Amino acid sequence: MKEILRTNDVVLLSFATALLRDAGMVPVVLDTHTSIMEGSIGAIPRRLMVADTDCDSARALLDAALKQAGDLHGAADGQDGS
């Protein structure tokens, strides 16, 4: 297993997990219970892991999706470069 994301952002984690599952991968979230036990201080981020064989595709897919989401967010804020 290889880590492709480490975050305290539960929305991003949920999005990434759904994206990878839709692509036929089997992502695994680690440190969920440890993070919850620590409370909301954000000291222990959760890790999203995928099989070694899916690592490169998962990173490429996640990078592309986040770039597109950033482009859409910028356009909605009027920051589309025009």
Backbone as CSV, one residue per row, in Angstrom:
resi,resn,N_x,N_y,N_z,CA_x,CA_y,CA_z,C_x,C_y,C_z
1,MET,0.848,-1.179,0.000,0.000,0.000,0.000,0.888,1.236,0.000
2,LYS,0.418,2.251,-0.722,1.137,3.523,-0.765,0.188,4.667,-0.440
3,GLU,0.719,5.649,0.251,-0.062,6.827,0.630,-0.153,7.785,-0.555
4,ILE,-1.364,8.243,-0.840,-1.515,9.238,-1.904,-2.067,10.561,-1.385
5,LEU,-2.555,10.562,-0.143,-3.107,11.791,0.418,-3.044,11.715,1.933
6,ARG,-2.687,12.843,2.553,-2.685,12.963,4.012,-3.362,14.289,4.326
7,THR,-4.486,14.233,5.037,-5.251,15.450,5.259,-6.137,15.351,6.493
8,ASN,-6.510,16.514,7.011,-7.516,16.617,8.067,-8.858,17.034,7.482
9,ASP,-8.899,17.298,6.190,-10.109,17.767,5.510,-10.985,16.560,5.150
10,VAL,-12.064,16.364,5.918,-12.907,15.182,5.708,-13.671,15.249,4.389
11,VAL,-13.948,16.453,3.905,-14.639,16.594,2.619,-13.708,16.159,1.483
12,LEU,-12.470,16.624,1.515,-11.487,16.230,0.508,-11.247,14.725,0.557
13,LEU,-11.157,14.174,1.745,-10.935,12.744,1.903,-12.095,11.936,1.330
14,SER,-13.307,12.384,1.596,-14.492,11.713,1.061,-14.536,11.799,-0.460
15,PHE,-14.227,12.984,-0.994,-14.199,13.185,-2.448,-13.167,12.265,-3.094
16,ALA,-11.963,12.246,-2.544,-10.886,11.430,-3.106,-11.230,9.945,-3.046
17,THR,-11.809,9.510,-1.940,-12.196,8.113,-1.792,-13.241,7.722,-2.831
18,ALA,-14.260,8.565,-2.997,-15.317,8.279,-3.982,-14.751,8.276,-5.397
19,LEU,-13.877,9.217,-5.695,-13.267,9.315,-7.022,-12.492,8.041,-7.360
20,LEU,-11.703,7.579,-6.417,-10.890,6.384,-6.654,-11.749,5.126,-6.741
21,ARG,-12.786,5.052,-5.912,-13.690,3.893,-5.989,-14.410,3.854,-7.333
22,ASP,-14.843,5.023,-7.816,-15.500,5.092,-9.121,-14.576,4.643,-10.243
23,ALA,-13.272,4.792,-10.033,-12.289,4.373,-11.036,-11.909,2.903,-10.884
24,GLY,-12.563,2.204,-9.956,-12.312,0.781,-9.788,-11.190,0.434,-8.836
25,MET,-10.689,1.419,-8.109,-9.621,1.168,-7.144,-10.248,0.906,-5.772
26,VAL,-9.429,0.415,-4.857,-9.906,0.134,-3.504,-9.081,0.972,-2.515
27,PRO,-9.481,2.232,-2.308,-8.741,3.073,-1.364,-9.041,2.673,0.078
28,VAL,-8.058,2.877,0.941,-8.202,2.559,2.358,-7.801,3.798,3.153
29,VAL,-8.657,4.208,4.088,-8.356,5.361,4.943,-7.774,4.849,6.249
30,LEU,-6.579,5.329,6.580,-5.923,4.945,7.825,-5.941,6.111,8.814
31,ASP,-5.858,5.804,10.069,-5.769,6.766,11.172,-7.077,7.473,11.491
32,THR,-8.196,6.959,11.004,-9.487,7.585,11.289,-9.779,7.588,12.787
33,HIS,-9.643,6.457,13.416,-9.989,6.367,14.836,-9.004,7.142,15.707
34,THR,-7.746,7.124,15.343,-6.750,7.884,16.090,-7.041,9.369,15.988
35,SER,-7.393,9.820,14.788,-7.714,11.216,14.565,-8.930,11.636,15.392
36,ILE,-9.937,10.779,15.450,-11.150,11.077,16.217,-10.840,11.135,17.713
37,MET,-10.005,10.227,18.187,-9.663,10.186,19.621,-8.914,11.444,20.049
38,GLU,-8.171,12.038,19.149,-7.425,13.252,19.460,-8.334,14.477,19.529
39,GLY,-9.557,14.345,19.033,-10.464,15.486,19.034,-10.313,16.298,17.765
40,SER,-10.688,17.535,17.824,-10.698,18.368,16.617,-9.471,19.259,16.495
41,ILE,-8.381,18.922,17.175,-7.195,19.772,17.099,-6.429,19.581,15.796
42,GLY,-6.706,18.525,15.080,-6.070,18.311,13.786,-4.627,17.873,13.866
43,ALA,-4.230,17.280,14.976,-2.836,16.872,15.142,-2.495,15.628,14.345
44,ILE,-3.476,14.780,14.094,-3.208,13.530,13.389,-4.062,13.470,12.125
45,PRO,-3.462,13.744,10.987,-4.223,13.672,9.739,-4.519,12.229,9.353
46,ARG,-5.542,12.067,8.562,-5.900,10.751,8.029,-5.124,10.526,6.741
47,ARG,-4.805,9.267,6.474,-4.048,8.921,5.278,-4.907,8.080,4.349
48,LEU,-4.848,8.417,3.055,-5.554,7.649,2.034,-4.525,6.807,1.297
49,MET,-4.736,5.501,1.328,-3.793,4.555,0.755,-4.440,3.805,-0.400
50,VAL,-3.601,3.400,-1.361,-4.052,2.543,-2.461,-3.010,1.450,-2.664
51,ALA,-3.383,0.429,-3.406,-2.448,-0.653,-3.729,-1.261,-0.083,-4.511
52,ASP,-0.106,-0.682,-4.328,1.103,-0.241,-5.033,0.865,-0.131,-6.534
53,THR,0.130,-1.078,-7.093,-0.088,-1.099,-8.544,-1.011,0.037,-9.012
54,ASP,-1.801,0.608,-8.104,-2.719,1.699,-8.463,-2.164,3.081,-8.151
55,CYS,-1.008,3.143,-7.528,-0.484,4.405,-7.012,-0.357,5.495,-8.083
56,ASP,0.313,5.204,-9.187,0.528,6.223,-10.223,-0.793,6.692,-10.831
57,SER,-1.695,5.753,-11.134,-2.991,6.142,-11.709,-3.817,6.935,-10.718
58,ALA,-3.779,6.538,-9.450,-4.552,7.237,-8.421,-4.067,8.666,-8.249
59,ARG,-2.751,8.851,-8.218,-2.203,10.209,-8.088,-2.572,11.069,-9.287
60,ALA,-2.466,10.512,-10.482,-2.805,11.266,-11.696,-4.284,11.643,-11.704
61,LEU,-5.135,10.707,-11.338,-6.576,10.958,-11.301,-6.923,12.021,-10.267
62,LEU,-6.352,11.909,-9.093,-6.617,12.871,-8.031,-6.074,14.257,-8.388
63,ASP,-4.875,14.318,-8.935,-4.301,15.608,-9.355,-5.174,16.290,-10.402
64,ALA,-5.631,15.528,-11.386,-6.478,16.088,-12.448,-7.804,16.594,-11.881
65,ALA,-8.399,15.822,-10.983,-9.690,16.222,-10.395,-9.539,17.466,-9.541
66,LEU,-8.469,17.547,-8.768,-8.253,18.726,-7.920,-7.937,19.955,-8.754
67,LYS,-7.218,19.773,-9.850,-6.931,20.901,-10.741,-8.230,21.409,-11.362
68,GLN,-9.068,20.485,-11.820,-10.344,20.885,-12.409,-11.226,21.575,-11.370
69,ALA,-11.255,21.051,-10.155,-12.046,21.680,-9.088,-11.517,23.074,-8.791
70,GLY,-10.206,23.241,-8.799,-9.604,24.563,-8.582,-9.949,25.518,-9.705
71,ASP,-9.938,25.027,-10.948,-10.302,25.857,-12.092,-11.756,26.292,-11.999
72,LEU,-12.638,25.381,-11.606,-14.049,25.716,-11.462,-14.264,26.714,-10.332
73,HIS,-13.540,26.533,-9.238,-13.667,27.430,-8.089,-13.210,28.835,-8.480
74,GLY,-12.088,28.937,-9.197,-11.576,30.237,-9.636,-12.547,30.939,-10.583
75,ALA,-13.168,30.188,-11.484,-14.123,30.749,-12.423,-15.364,31.246,-11.691
76,ALA,-15.788,30.510,-10.664,-16.969,30.918,-9.894,-16.691,32.184,-9.090
77,ASP,-15.426,32.394,-8.711,-15.052,33.585,-7.947,-14.666,34.748,-8.850
78,GLY,-14.772,34.556,-10.154,-14.380,35.612,-11.087,-12.880,35.703,-11.282
79,GLN,-12.167,34.637,-10.957,-10.716,34.607,-11.098,-10.298,33.727,-12.256
80,ASP,-11.005,33.826,-13.338,-10.737,32.957,-14.482,-9.659,33.508,-15.406
81,GLY,-8.984,34.547,-14.952,-7.880,35.089,-15.746,-8.303,36.166,-16.721
82,SER,-9.566,36.519,-16.753,-9.973,37.572,-17.683,-10.154,38.895,-16.981
